């Protein structure tokens, strides 16, 4: 109803912060660097089983939620408006989970 982009991130222990925020790559054929945005550049992002990812990866998502922007290699990229994150988590009793920060 709001004509927004949607992205889903399956959090796993091997997920890196750049897998969420995006990464700058070197294009050898043009000799330039290009930013490839991650899934947080959608309007609505579903983080599935967020507490399965490492605290560093969780922190990358929390930073985007707080600042509404991503900084990669010294360049700031704003996320689209509106921007909302929905997340699920596994029970802390399950193995392979990390505690979520209080924030």
C-alpha positions as CSV (number, residue, x, y, z in Angstrom):
1,X,0.0,0.0,0.0
2,X,3.0,2.3,0.4
3,X,4.8,1.2,-2.8
4,X,8.0,0.5,-0.9
5,X,11.0,-1.7,-1.6
6,X,11.3,-4.8,0.7
7,X,14.4,-6.8,1.6
8,X,14.9,-9.8,3.8
9,X,18.2,-10.7,5.6
10,X,18.7,-14.2,7.0
11,X,21.1,-13.7,9.9
12,X,23.7,-16.4,10.2
13,X,27.0,-16.6,12.2
14,X,29.1,-16.0,9.1
15,X,27.2,-12.9,8.0
16,X,29.4,-9.8,7.8
17,X,28.4,-6.2,8.4
18,X,29.1,-5.4,4.8
19,X,26.7,-8.1,3.7
20,X,24.0,-5.9,5.3
21,X,25.2,-2.4,4.6
22,X,26.9,-2.8,1.2
23,X,30.4,-2.7,-0.1
24,X,32.7,-0.7,-2.4
25,X,34.2,-2.7,-5.2
26,X,36.9,-1.8,-7.7
27,X,35.8,-2.0,-11.4
28,X,39.0,-3.0,-13.2
29,X,37.6,-2.3,-16.7
30,X,36.8,1.3,-15.8
31,X,39.4,1.9,-13.1
32,X,36.8,3.2,-10.7
33,X,35.3,2.3,-7.4
34,X,31.5,1.6,-7.1
35,X,29.3,1.3,-4.1
36,X,27.0,-1.7,-4.2
37,X,24.2,-1.1,-1.6
38,X,23.2,-3.9,0.7
39,X,19.7,-4.8,1.7
40,X,19.4,-2.0,4.3
41,X,18.7,0.3,1.3
42,X,15.2,-1.0,1.1
43,X,12.3,0.9,2.7
44,X,11.2,-2.2,4.8
45,X,13.9,-4.6,5.9
46,X,13.1,-7.9,7.6
47,X,16.0,-9.2,9.8
48,X,15.2,-12.9,10.3
49,X,16.8,-14.6,13.4
50,X,18.8,-11.5,14.2
51,X,20.5,-13.0,17.3
52,X,22.2,-15.7,15.2
53,X,24.6,-13.1,13.8
54,X,27.7,-11.8,15.6
55,X,27.5,-8.7,17.8
56,X,29.5,-6.8,15.1
57,X,26.9,-7.6,12.5
58,X,24.1,-6.8,14.8
59,X,25.8,-3.4,15.5
60,X,25.9,-2.6,11.8
61,X,22.2,-2.9,11.6
62,X,21.5,-1.0,14.8
63,X,23.8,1.8,13.5
64,X,21.7,2.1,10.3
65,X,18.5,2.2,12.3
66,X,19.8,5.0,14.5
67,X,21.6,7.2,12.0
68,X,19.5,6.4,8.9
69,X,22.7,6.3,6.8
70,X,25.6,4.0,5.9
71,X,29.2,5.2,5.8
72,X,31.4,3.0,3.6
73,X,35.0,4.0,2.8
74,X,34.4,7.5,4.1
75,X,31.4,8.2,1.9
76,X,28.0,8.5,3.5
77,X,24.9,7.0,1.8
78,X,21.4,7.9,3.2
79,X,18.9,5.1,3.4
80,X,15.5,5.7,1.7
81,X,12.5,7.2,3.5
82,X,10.4,5.8,4.9
83,X,12.8,3.3,6.5
84,X,11.7,0.5,8.9
85,X,13.3,-2.7,10.2
86,X,11.3,-5.7,11.5
87,X,13.2,-8.4,13.1
88,X,12.7,-11.9,14.6
89,X,15.0,-13.6,17.1
90,X,15.5,-17.1,18.3
91,X,15.0,-18.0,21.9
92,X,18.2,-17.4,24.0
93,X,17.9,-21.0,25.2
94,X,18.8,-22.2,21.7
95,X,22.4,-22.8,20.9
96,X,24.3,-20.6,18.5
97,X,22.6,-17.3,19.5
98,X,24.2,-14.1,20.7
99,X,22.6,-11.7,23.1
100,X,21.1,-8.6,21.7
101,X,22.3,-5.2,23.0
102,X,19.9,-3.3,25.3
103,X,19.5,-0.6,22.6
